[in-house]
Amino acid sequence: MASAGRGQWSGKAGFILAAAGSAIGLGNIWRFPYTAGENGGGAFVLVYLAFVLLIGVPVVLSELSIGRFTKLNPVGAFKKLAPGTNWKWLGGLGVLTGFGILAFYSVIAGWTLSYLWGAITGQVGGVTTAEQSNAVFEALIGGSLVPVILTAIFMAMTILVVRGGVSNGIERATKILMPTLLVMLVVMAIRAMTLDGGGAGIAYLFQPDFSKLSVDVIMAALGQALFSLSLGMGAMITYGSYFPDRENLPQAGIVVAFFDTGIAILAGLIIFPALFSVGVDPSAGPGLVFVVLPSIFAQLPAGGLFAIAFYFLLTIAALTSTISLLEVVVAYFVDEKQWDRKKASLWIGLACLVFAVPSALSQGAVGGLTDFLGTGVTYLDIQNIIWGNYSLSIGALGLCIFVGWKWGIPSALEALEASGHKLQGHTLWSILVRFVCPVAVGAILVYIMITQQYF
């Protein structure tokens, strides 16, 4: 049963900024560039864009249809649509996934604060070699106290926004944060593309070399599309539940997906021209943003200002995502347990911080957590595998099956079009949700099970 005071977006624009903020985060500005770099650039980008259209957009609209129809959190939504069945556990998995991802995502988000401060004070600008940059990063993540403090600061920022409510908290914050992020990205992309040698980076991003396509590259592109759009954890169900009945939901959902994808491309237009301008290999992996870029900034004209701007926008992107992760869990307790929003935000945020501490410590300070159960990966890595890979994939697969085969396409379409605004191409959307999306998401789940032999 929904709480009478659960809130609502002021309109379509407020929803688009908030939902885009949910999707836009480290997945776009940290994960997309290094994943594209690891997988050959242009060919990966082309496949990624295809998956956003064929998988991402249909699943986004499916989640939004559930949220709009039920006006409830993921658990309450499935209970309302399929009473007396086990489908409510799919909603429960979404809430648990939001909590689990926030418990390690906030750690990485905390690193962005350290690098922002380092850029402001000149510490990052003073890094001139890859070895120095790696030493700075290792000192940060290997500390016993600083990573925990940074995580706590970021969690406090997230709690402060979410406790303010839907329109006065989340929407108000994203109306400031999202335009700021977009303007900064555009300005930085223009500057990066005008660097000497930057044209090679643009070519790397947009000229596909199909000889580099493989099953691994295709699965990486599909995984990026799911991760980047926050699919499978109920964030879009939650945000859709606050959507005003009078507004055009199909249009808003499609805009969010394209907004998210555009931000990822803009991030690539910042990073790859910068890399190629100084002759650095783009396949640096997850350390690209935190290890490789600091030494590059030192070699660029006005590199110190470039570093400050980049890590500031990275912090903004991380915050808009942590807000949505916490909101998924808060909405459950507000709706189902009738908790006051301020109480729910504070206690859930503190509980998540407690669960985040092992991930914050696992990068070096606590030896037993650094090599978790003899797997050769850290506790933070394990949490990413569980919640960011397995759980998101299972959630997205279950959602496609539910909308396509249990609740039904006619009911979902009726919810999407409740305001009188039609979904263009609804027949194609129906085919994709019922047949293409489950097969694609099922394939990536199998791929994860085969390639990640940790469980």
Secondary structure, DSSP 8 states (H G I E B T S, - for coil): ---TT----SSHHHHHHHHHHHH-SHIIIIIHHHHHHHTTTHHHHHHHHHHIIIIIHHHHHHHHHHHHHH-S-HHHHHHHHSTTSTTHHHHHHHHHHHHHHHHHHHHHHHHHHHHHHHHHHTTTTT--SHHHHHHHHHHHHT-SSHHHHHHHHHHHHHHHHHTT-IIIIIIHHHHHHHHHHHHHHHHHHHHHHTSTTHHHHHHHHHS--GGG--HHHHHHHHHHHHHHTTTTSSHHHHHHTTS-TTS-HHHHHHHHHHHHHHHHHHHHHHHHHHHHHTT--S--GGGIIIIIHHHHHTTSTTHHHHHHHHHHHHHHHHHHHHHHHHHHHHHHHHHHS---HHHHHHHHHHHHHHHHHHHHHTTTT-HHHHSGGGSSS-HHHHHIIIIIIIIHHHHHHHHHHIIIIII-HHHHHHHHTTTS---TTHHHHHHIIIIIHHHHHHHHHHHHHHH-TT-
